[in-house]
Amino acid sequence: INNHLNKYTMQLRVRKRTAVELDGKTYWVLVNTKSDPVAQQATTLKEWQVRLFKQFCDMIVSSELGVITSTQAISTAQRMRQVSATEVEDLLEQLCKEKWLYEDDEKNGRFTVGIRTLVELEALLQEFGAFECPVTSQISVATNKYRRWLKQKNFDLPSRLNNRQQEQPEEDDGSEESDENESETEKKQADNSQTE
């Protein structure tokens, strides 16, 4: 298939594993690998929305849990330009519909990168610090779902993410994992205070 599509400067890229960071489904994504002016104008987003989307991606990759909240998104957008909360919420909804972002299954206002971002914007995600999955060798974001999946496969997060996890307090999302991390942090703090 890819050989036939190459004539049209396109490549069919397949995620051969489920999108464990998101919803556990397997996706087939058609990707245009030629970055020319025509391809760049194919977006329905305005220039400021593209800049904001890139900022969201950077925040998601940089966050410990691989998510941003709608409140963080609104705050970031309003620091970047004069925009209403409704406009930002509409943008988040559009980005989710187009699969650039993915809203948590519980629809609680937490967003991570979507399947299109994972497949089509790998280089951008790597630029922001996304990592290669030790199981699939694909670019990944350390959402709670991904962490649980990786643990089931008996793999650890890349060491730089484990270090970042120890440096930042984990946001309570009601998961078992956050309780375990809080207990570990409390033990470390107690050990540190005893040695001082």
Secondary structure as UniProt FT lines:
FT   HELIX           2..6
FT   TURN            7..9
FT   STRAND          10..14
FT   TURN            20..23
FT   STRAND          28..32
FT   HELIX           37..40
FT   TURN            41..42
FT   HELIX           47..62
FT   TURN            64..65
FT   STRAND          68..69
FT   HELIX           70..80
FT   HELIX           85..97
FT   TURN            98..99
FT   STRAND          101..103
FT   TURN            105..106
FT   STRAND          110..113
FT   HELIX           115..120
FT   HELIX           122..128
FT   STRAND          131..132
FT   TURN            134..136
FT   STRAND          139..140
FT   HELIX           144..152
FT   TURN            153..154
FT   HELIX           159..167
FT   HELIX           176..195
//
